[in-house]
Amino acid sequence: MNRYVKPLIPLLSGIFGCAGVALSAAAAHAGGDTHLLASASTMCLAHAPALLALYTCFGKLRTAAPAAILLGLGNLLFSGDVITLYFRGSGLFPMAAPIGGFAMMAGWLAIALGAVFGEKTESTV
């Protein structure tokens, strides 16, 4: 699993960073109530560097892969839902944003659990 997850982490980080800046600009310049765009921007801009940090310590943190999956999918669900709600008037599916939010919280807790389980050790063969 790790060999499939690791290359996706910087990809998601870059996409989230770009989306966060674009959504921030849209929230600043779009008319009407833009709190949904601002919320999605905040989540993207918070999780882009977190994913990049997970990528840099992937070989040492035991929980890096599950944390990255939870943060990435959670952010996609949460941000995707609120963006869809803003532009279409309805979300992706019922409870998509709360599910995404809980997944992101679980991702952050997975990072914290990495401290409890300690670092990965190199096996000597």
C-alpha positions in Angstrom: 0.0 0.0 0.0 2.8 2.4 0.9 4.3 2.4 -2.6 1.0 3.5 -4.0 0.2 6.1 -1.4 3.6 7.8 -1.2 3.6 9.3 -4.8 0.1 10.6 -4.3 0.9 12.7 -1.3 2.9 15.5 -3.0 0.4 15.4 -5.8 -2.5 16.0 -3.5 -0.4 18.6 -1.6 0.2 20.6 -4.7 -3.4 20.4 -5.8 -4.7 21.4 -2.4 -2.3 24.3 -2.2 -3.3 25.6 -5.7 -7.0 25.1 -4.9 -6.6 26.9 -1.6 -5.2 30.0 -3.2 -7.8 29.9 -6.0 -10.6 29.5 -3.6 -9.3 32.3 -1.4 -9.3 34.6 -4.4 -12.7 33.5 -5.4 -14.0 34.1 -1.9 -12.5 37.6 -1.9 -13.9 38.6 -5.3 -17.1 36.6 -5.8 -20.3 38.2 -5.0 -22.8 37.0 -2.4 -22.1 34.8 0.6 -18.7 33.3 0.1 -18.1 31.7 3.5 -18.3 28.2 1.9 -15.5 29.1 -0.5 -13.4 30.6 2.4 -14.0 27.4 4.4 -12.8 25.2 1.6 -9.8 27.4 1.0 -8.9 27.2 4.7 -9.0 23.4 4.7 -7.0 23.1 1.5 -4.3 25.5 2.7 -4.1 23.8 6.1 -3.8 20.3 4.7 -1.4 21.0 1.8 1.6 21.6 4.0 0.5 18.8 6.4 0.6 16.3 3.5 3.9 17.6 2.4 5.3 17.2 5.9 4.0 13.6 6.0 5.7 13.0 2.7 9.1 14.1 4.0 8.8 11.9 7.1 7.2 9.0 5.3 10.0 6.6 6.0 10.1 7.3 9.7 6.5 7.8 10.8 4.7 4.5 11.2 1.3 6.1 10.7 2.2 8.4 7.7 0.3 6.3 5.1 -3.0 6.1 6.9 -2.8 9.7 8.1 -2.2 10.9 4.5 -5.1 8.8 3.2 -7.4 10.2 5.9 -6.3 13.8 5.5 -6.4 13.6 1.7 -9.8 11.9 1.3 -11.3 13.9 4.2 -10.2 17.2 2.6 -11.5 16.0 -0.8 -14.9 15.2 0.7 -15.2 18.2 2.9 -13.9 20.8 0.4 -15.6 19.1 -2.6 -19.0 19.1 -0.7 -18.9 22.8 0.3 -17.6 23.9 -3.2 -20.4 21.9 -4.8 -22.9 23.4 -2.4 -21.8 26.9 -3.3 -21.9 26.5 -7.0 -24.8 24.0 -7.4 -26.9 24.7 -4.3 -26.6 21.1 -3.2 -23.7 19.1 -1.8 -22.0 15.9 -3.2 -24.2 13.6 -1.1 -25.8 13.8 2.4 -23.2 14.1 5.2 -20.3 14.4 2.8 -18.8 17.4 4.6 -19.2 15.9 8.1 -17.7 12.6 7.0 -14.8 14.5 5.4 -14.3 16.5 8.6 -14.3 13.4 10.8 -11.8 11.7 8.4 -9.5 14.8 8.7 -9.7 14.6 12.5 -8.9 10.9 12.3 -5.9 11.8 10.1 -4.6 14.2 12.6 -5.1 11.7 15.4 -3.2 9.1 13.3 -0.3 11.6 13.2 -0.5 11.9 17.0 -0.5 8.1 17.3 2.7 8.0 15.3 4.4 9.6 18.3 3.0 6.9 20.6 4.2 4.1 18.3 7.6 5.6 17.7 9.7 5.8 14.6 10.1 3.1 12.0 13.3 1.3 12.4 15.5 0.2 9.6 15.8 -3.6 9.5 19.2 -4.9 9.0 19.5 -7.9 6.8 
